[in-house]
Amino acid sequence: MKILPILQQDTMAVSYEVFPPKKETGFESVKAATEQIAALNPAFMSVTYGAGGGTSAYTLAVAKNIKEKYQVPMLAHLTCVSSDKETVQARIADLEEAGICNIMALRGDLTPELEQTDRSKWSYRYAVELIREIKERGDFCIGAACYPEVHPESASQKEDIQYLKEKVDAGVDFLTTQMVFDNNLFFNFLYKIREAGITVPVLPGIMPITNGNQVERAIKLSGAFMPQRFKAMVDKFGSNPAAMKQAGIAYATDQIIDLYANGITNVHVYSMNKPDIAEGIHNNLSAILGEVF
């Protein structure tokens, strides 16, 4: 099932992102964790794609397993950084054969090694090139990433939004934001892109921080602004694992409820493959989502 019709429904929903194992030895534990999250019956699930495509086979395996076993619509990430056309086309064909009709089209992170290479020789330098490729290759629902706080490589938010519109015009059906911890930043961003003529659905990305050590990594990955109330929560409970877990679930839930209350119907949660965290959030939203657990 394609994701766009789900996003166009006027009902509140939550989806979850999971990631594949880095090595085959970790597959069974990841499989078990992702199945527990799928059992919550989310609107859909997305599976990430390792830097340089190193986990591409596992991405497909995880997505295919959930789709077949739980009938949850699946969104497979696909990155193009440093990949040649033959590799990308093979990945697209694999997804199509597996019945995965939703692709999250990303450039991908630049590893330190990739930053030193001559990018002019790459087959794909930007996500928009991958989006065009997917659009030509099959009947896929295409997602793309957006940055409420500006992509780190953009000179300004205006420039960033111009590039984002290029991606949408190339065939993107919906957008998912980088993690946000302040809903006002998301609402301001949404207003600006609507003014720029970007009308596709936009899912805010919510990252439950349930461990004080996650904060530094979250900032490094996304550059996200941490509001004072979030910092106070981490300062107060960060040294107490059980308390921090409970507080992190509560903070993420509060963000989601606020988004729902202000007209956002679909929210994407970065689960970090933690079924207990996903279940905690889902249970907190059960009556709002009209579900019983």
Disulfide bonds with the S-S distance in Angstrom:
none
